[in-house]
């Protein structure tokens, strides 16, 4: 599995930087955002170091699909309201113009009563 010793998120996966874990399996790690933009806000990352969404290939298709399918389950477990009156947001930033700050693919999962910082 790819790893970058200088990457903040790789250090979190390794336990070198503390985090408030939401979920972990052999491929994915999820943890609460340290600057939440919504009442519920966590990040889901692949354990494999991939700098940006645009760097993912067909070989990462299953990993990305797994993350997308985990998002609703983890959002509900974190307290998101179900159904049409509830819901959650999934956000993937890619590159500087896309607002990416940490260059390790990460999915923001946000939920809870509005308004939020990111509308």
C-alpha positions in Angstrom: 0.0 0.0 0.0 1.3 3.4 -0.9 2.3 5.8 1.9 3.8 9.3 2.0 5.8 9.9 5.2 5.3 13.7 4.8 1.5 13.5 4.4 -0.6 14.7 7.3 -3.4 12.2 6.6 -0.9 9.3 6.2 0.4 10.2 9.7 -3.2 10.1 11.0 -3.7 6.7 9.6 -0.5 5.5 11.2 -1.6 6.9 14.6 1.4 9.4 14.6 -1.1 12.3 14.8 -4.2 11.8 17.0 -7.7 11.9 15.6 -11.2 11.2 16.7 -11.9 8.1 14.7 -15.3 7.5 13.1 -14.5 4.3 11.2 -11.7 2.1 10.1 -11.2 -1.0 8.0 -8.4 -2.4 5.8 -8.9 0.3 3.1 -10.6 3.3 4.6 -10.1 5.5 7.6 -12.7 8.2 8.7 -12.2 10.8 11.4 -13.9 14.0 12.6 -12.8 17.2 10.9 -10.8 19.5 13.3 -12.5 22.6 11.7 -16.1 21.4 11.2 -18.2 23.3 8.8 -21.4 21.6 9.8 -22.8 20.1 13.0 -21.7 16.6 11.7 -18.5 16.8 9.7 -16.0 14.0 9.2 -13.4 13.1 6.6 -13.1 9.7 4.9 -9.8 8.8 3.4 -8.3 5.8 1.6 -5.4 4.3 3.6 -3.5 4.2 0.3 -1.9 7.6 -0.4 -3.4 9.1 -3.5 -2.8 12.8 -3.8 -5.9 13.9 -5.7 -9.2 12.5 -7.0 -7.8 13.2 -10.5 -4.9 10.8 -9.7 -7.3 7.9 -9.1 -7.4 5.2 -11.9 -9.6 2.3 -12.8 -7.6 0.4 -10.3 -9.1 2.6 -7.6 -12.7 2.2 -8.8 -13.7 -0.3 -6.1 -12.1 1.9 -3.3 -13.9 5.0 -4.4 -17.2 3.0 -4.7 -16.7 1.6 -1.2 -16.2 5.2 0.2 -19.4 6.4 -1.6 -21.4 3.5 -0.2 -20.0 4.0 3.3 -20.9 7.7 3.4 -24.6 7.3 4.0 -24.1 4.5 6.6 -21.5 6.6 8.5 -23.5 9.8 8.2 -26.6 8.1 9.8 -24.4 6.5 12.5 -23.0 10.0 13.3 -26.5 11.4 13.7 -27.7 12.6 10.3 -31.4 12.6 10.0 -32.7 10.0 7.5 -35.0 10.6 4.6 -35.9 13.6 2.5 -36.2 15.9 5.5 -32.7 15.0 6.6 -29.7 14.0 4.6 -26.0 14.8 4.2 -23.5 16.3 1.8 -20.5 14.6 0.3 -17.7 16.8 -1.0 -14.4 15.9 -2.7 -12.0 18.8 -3.4 -9.5 18.4 -6.2 -6.4 20.6 -6.6 -5.9 24.2 -5.5 -8.7 25.7 -7.7 -11.0 23.0 -6.2 -10.2 24.1 -2.7 -8.0 21.1 -1.7 -5.7 21.9 1.2 -4.3 18.4 2.1 -3.0 16.4 -0.9 -4.4 13.0 0.1 -7.8 12.2 -1.4 -10.4 12.9 1.2 -14.2 13.0 1.2 -16.0 15.4 3.5 -19.2 14.1 4.9 -21.4 16.8 6.4 -24.9 16.8 8.0 -27.1 18.4 10.6 -29.4 21.3 10.8 -28.6 24.2 8.5 -27.1 26.8 8.0 -23.6 25.5 7.6 -20.4 27.2 6.7 -20.5 25.5 3.3 -23.9 25.8 1.8 
